Amino acid sequence: MTHRQHGSRSSAYYAHPSHGDPRIRVLIRIDANEESARVNVRGVVTPANIRALYVVCRRVTAKLPGYEIVVDLAHARVTAEAIEELHDHASRSVVSSGIDGTVTPCRLRIVDPPSILRIKENA
């Protein structure tokens, strides 16, 4: 019975609207005329999974040097901490490895989500 209660609690955590799907999904659209690659993001972007987004952006930059990378978050949900980090990278024209302190220069633009998730942290 304890196991069932734990399983229900875990399921409730992921079903809560503030959490959404813990994974992100991306679709990359390349526009050769504009020399840009649009990374359409769906899901919930958090500091815990933002590294996956950095990996995608770095791969696009490696394959399409000089192209602008547009990270479109219009259909994603993003935490305040994650959007601040993305805007910081865009202002410095770099994308982080997410693993160590290395950065890759790139033209990065962020399309903001309709709302920012404010998640309370445990003190």
C-alpha positions in Angstrom: 0.0 0.0 0.0 2.9 2.4 0.7 4.2 1.7 -2.9 0.8 2.7 -4.4 0.6 5.9 -2.4 4.2 6.8 -3.5 3.3 6.1 -7.1 0.2 8.3 -6.9 2.1 11.1 -5.4 4.7 10.8 -8.2 2.1 10.8 -10.9 0.4 13.8 -9.3 3.7 15.7 -9.5 3.9 15.4 -13.2 0.2 16.0 -13.8 0.4 19.4 -12.0 -0.1 22.2 -14.5 2.9 24.2 -13.2 5.2 21.3 -14.1 3.9 20.0 -17.5 6.0 17.6 -19.4 9.5 17.4 -17.9 11.0 16.8 -21.4 11.4 19.4 -24.2 10.9 18.7 -27.8 12.5 20.7 -30.6 11.9 21.1 -34.3 14.5 22.9 -36.4 13.4 24.8 -39.5 16.2 26.1 -41.8 15.7 29.1 -44.0 18.7 29.3 -46.4 17.5 32.6 -47.9 17.5 34.3 -44.5 20.5 32.3 -43.3 18.6 31.4 -40.1 17.6 28.3 -38.2 14.5 28.4 -36.1 14.5 26.1 -33.1 10.8 25.6 -32.2 10.6 24.4 -28.6 7.7 22.7 -26.8 7.5 21.5 -23.3 8.8 23.0 -20.1 12.3 24.6 -20.2 13.9 24.7 -16.8 17.5 25.0 -15.5 17.5 21.2 -15.1 16.9 20.5 -18.9 18.2 23.7 -20.6 21.5 21.9 -21.4 19.6 19.8 -24.0 18.6 23.0 -25.7 22.2 24.2 -25.7 23.3 20.9 -27.3 20.8 21.5 -30.1 21.9 25.1 -30.7 25.6 24.1 -30.7 25.0 21.4 -33.3 23.1 23.8 -35.5 25.9 26.4 -35.1 28.5 23.7 -36.1 26.6 22.6 -39.2 25.5 26.1 -40.3 28.2 28.6 -39.3 27.2 32.2 -39.6 23.4 31.4 -39.5 21.3 33.2 -36.9 19.7 30.8 -34.4 16.2 31.8 -33.4 15.0 29.9 -30.3 11.2 30.1 -30.5 9.7 29.6 -27.1 6.2 30.8 -28.1 4.7 27.3 -27.6 6.9 26.4 -24.6 6.6 27.1 -20.9 9.8 28.5 -19.4 10.9 29.2 -15.8 12.1 32.7 -15.0 15.7 31.4 -14.3 15.9 29.6 -17.7 14.6 32.6 -19.7 17.1 34.9 -17.9 19.9 32.6 -18.8 18.8 32.4 -22.4 18.6 36.2 -22.7 22.0 36.5 -21.2 23.5 34.2 -23.8 21.7 36.0 -26.6 23.0 39.4 -25.4 26.5 38.0 -25.4 26.0 36.2 -28.8 27.1 32.9 -27.4 25.7 29.5 -26.5 27.0 27.5 -23.6 28.0 23.9 -23.5 25.9 23.5 -20.4 28.6 21.1 -19.0 31.6 23.3 -18.5 32.4 26.9 -18.9 33.1 26.8 -22.7 30.9 28.9 -25.0 30.4 28.9 -28.8 30.0 32.2 -30.6 26.8 32.5 -32.5 24.0 34.9 -33.5 21.3 34.0 -31.1 17.8 35.4 -30.8 15.1 34.4 -28.4 11.3 34.6 -29.0 9.8 34.9 -25.6 7.0 32.6 -24.3 3.6 34.1 -23.6 4.2 33.7 -19.9 7.0 32.9 -17.5 6.7 30.2 -14.9 7.3 31.4 -11.3 8.3 28.3 -9.3 8.6 28.6 -5.6 11.9 27.1 -4.3 12.0 25.3 -1.0 14.0 27.3 1.6 
